[in-house]
Amino acid sequence: MPYEPGDYIKAEFKDDETGESEWMWVRVESADNSNRLVFGWLDSEPILNTDELYLGQRLAVSFDNVREHRKAFETFQQ
């Protein structure tokens, strides 16, 4: 599945200490298909209490953690 700049993915983020997880939107910068990674910026405000994630943070996300993918031209509603 090709991810392109400006696309959005919904990815799972887990808190290793509590075991809780949260699904948040990431705006795609680029993708490395051979290593199955998407690079981008966190576009959701984290709900879980953590100092490790914040709105606008640059991230690398495994394809395995992607739940939803929206192209840049599609209507975006959270």
C-alpha positions, -999 to 999 in steps of 0.1 A, spaced: 0 0 0 17 32 -11 18 60 14 25 95 -1 33 129 14 2 146 27 -17 113 33 -29 104 68 -26 71 86 -42 61 119 -16 42 139 -16 24 172 7 37 200 12 16 231 23 26 266 47 -2 276 42 6 313 4 4 315 -3 -17 285 -28 9 273 -30 18 236 -43 47 216 -51 52 179 -39 86 165 -35 103 132 -1 108 116 4 131 86 27 112 62 60 128 51 74 97 33 75 59 33 101 32 31 83 3 15 113 -21 17 115 -16 55 78 -12 59 80 22 77 60 54 74 76 87 84 55 117 95 42 140 122 17 132 149 -15 150 140 -35 141 171 -33 153 207 -24 123 228 -50 114 255 -28 90 274 -7 106 301 28 103 286 57 126 281 69 106 252 43 117 226 32 152 217 13 169 189 36 176 159 62 150 170 81 135 141 77 97 140 85 65 122 56 40 123 57 3 112 32 -7 85 20 -33 110 7 -5 133 -14 12 106 -51 7 110 -65 32 85 -51 51 55 -66 82 38 -52 99 7 -45 136 9 -74 144 -14 -100 125 6 -123 142 30 -106 140 65 -127 137 96 -114 125 129 
